[in-house]
Amino acid sequence: MGIQYGKVTGVDFKEARWIGREIVPSLVILHDTASRIEKGNAARYLQNNDAKVSVQFVIERDGHIEQQVPVNRKASHAGKSEYHGREWCNGFSIGIEMVNPGRMTRASEQSARTWFGQKFSILEYGIEEAETPQHGHGLWMPYTEEQITALVGLLQTLFSSIPSLEDITTHWYVSPGRKVDSNPLFPLEHIRSLILGRTDPAEAELGDAETPAADDFVIISTPGDTLNMRRWPSFNPNVIAQIADETRVPVIASVTVGGREWLKIIFGGIAGWIVKSYAAPVTFSRPGFRGAET
Ligand SMILES: [Zn+2]
């Protein structure tokens, strides 16, 4: 899979009725359809409705993916929302709807009831009772293996093709108290670590450890080679750009992880991390300075 003109290649595209302005997405927001689970049911509604809702992707229980809005156009999936101080997330996010009935209540010893009145066998669907501070109490249907596999493949394509993407989160996280999707059974941290490479201590250490850098600019120094810029200061699969030798880049922070020094830099309009030992400080009006073209 790749991306051409905002559309993921190899994925069915059915254009939604409600498509907004152009966006530069930095976030993926995961949703549940909270709907009937028959194939095509939720996708049809999301693609054409009077409620003015839309979303970039829908993933069915059998793993089939349908795209309805280009990844660089605004869809209406999150409503009132906030992510780390930025409000109205539709303007900078890609939405993915997973087909799932949403919160259920107990109908009997053996069955659970959805908000729209449908009953599901607890045994047959592996429905589990769970409660979290964000979701409250409920009975929840696990996602299928096919759904999770399809989601991981899609996220890998999105994150390797769209350099502005930085994080994966859920609707409940950006609209707390108002929304409970994805449900508590969703393996969010597993998927974030798979895609973002946050399995190592790097992210946890980052919060407090990040300090202003000593130099304003550095010059990449990897004679005859390029330097990997990474989403996080770690050697997990999280390379987001390759920078040519002798490129001059601005530095915004530094950190030491596991005894290794990293610099947070800006390259190609996005922030990322490089290993400090491959970067030389820029001295003022250095004779023969060749690093100005970035
Ligand atoms: Zn949602």
Boltz pocket constraint, residues with backbone or C-beta under 6 A from the ligand:
constraints:
  - pocket:
      binder: B
      contacts: [[A, 30], [A, 31], [A, 32], [A, 77], [A, 171], [A, 179], [A, 181]]
      max_distance: 6.0
